[in-house]
Amino acid sequence: MTDVSNNTPETQPPESNSEPAMKAKRKKMLGFLALILIIAAVLYAIWAILFNNTVNTDNAYVGADTAEITSMVTGQVSKVLVQDTQQVHKGDILVQVDQRDAKIALAQAEAALAKAKRQYHQTQANSSSLNSQIFVSSDSISSAQAQVVKAQADYDNARQELARRQALEQTGAISKEELTSSQSAAKTALAALNVAKAAVSQAESSRKAAQSNLAANEALITGASENTAPDILTAQAQVQQALLDLERTVIRAPVDGVVTSRNIQVGQRVAPGTVLMSVVPISQLYVDANFKESQLAKVRIGQTATLTSDLYGKSVVYHGKVMGFSGGTGSAFALIPAQNATGNWIKVVQRLPVRIALDPKELAAHPLRVGLSMNADVDLSAK
């Protein structure tokens, strides 16, 4: 048998991948990776230029300047005309306080005003009376002065008679009885003169008293009229205050809104400052959006914003405008502020409330309530 194994040529094993092939494959992979990176960079550039013009947050809540309804007078509540959740309009009556005390106070104030006017007229009449007293006192002075002249003449005559009789008494021409009578007459005349002089002094004092009273009386009414006298103005102010207190017994809604937190009942006694209820003006709501501090570099007052509510979902979009920034972060005004001066301090990104005003027409179409959650997007491209 012929051995053919020695005559068959040896077969060579197939060659493995060469190094050039490996390099080509590596190049292909690197090229593919580079293409991916280039596409990603282009997409990022497009996003940064066209779509990175907003900042957003879901940490936003509806707020409002709620009107606190308080009593301005003291009294017993006679009527409560609204309930919680009730829609009210500005000027609607909310609560009625018993008016009887206020009406009595008004009547007293009006009586005090009438009395003040009467006293003013009486003061005017007193001036006329005092003027008349001055004229009468002047006449009395003139009369008393005439009496002094007469008494002086009588006294002079009595002294002369006494002097003659004293001269005759030395010659024995008259009796002692006549001399004594003449002396008595002289003393009587002197007394009458003193009385007349005292009457003049009294009349002059009466006139001075009347003049002083007139000056004091005129000081009360000089430069004033019935409409400008201080006492009358004070009484008129008391009447106006009483009218205001009577008006305040009817408590009305200061704004359009919804009644909430009603805590007043009929028969309850209230005092000034007692909180009766709140009225939330749902047509004047706003949103406080708490943005991270790193988001606020380009946010400006006046920029537009779009918002959606968890109540209605993304199908209802609200449009608003940035109105301002809070004076501090939430942690700064917290009841227990964060204490960062500790050894285990960890930086926490702070959030600053940004107030966004809402469109009243959109609020009317889709009402919101205070405290609802919102999603807010601020357009940074708006100037």
Secondary structure as UniProt FT lines:
FT   TURN            5..7
FT   HELIX           19..46
FT   HELIX           47..51
FT   STRAND          54..63
FT   STRAND          67..70
FT   STRAND          75..80
FT   TURN            84..85
FT   STRAND          87..88
FT   TURN            90..91
FT   STRAND          93..97
FT   HELIX           100..171
FT   HELIX           176..221
FT   TURN            222..223
FT   TURN            226..228
FT   HELIX           230..247
FT   TURN            248..249
FT   STRAND          250..252
FT   STRAND          257..260
FT   TURN            266..267
FT   STRAND          269..270
FT   TURN            272..273
FT   STRAND          275..280
FT   HELIX           282..284
FT   STRAND          286..292
FT   HELIX           293..295
FT   TURN            297..298
FT   TURN            301..302
FT   STRAND          304..309
FT   TURN            310..312
FT   STRAND          313..325
FT   TURN            330..333
FT   TURN            343..344
FT   STRAND          351..358
FT   HELIX           360..365
FT   TURN            370..371
FT   STRAND          373..379
FT   TURN            380..381
//
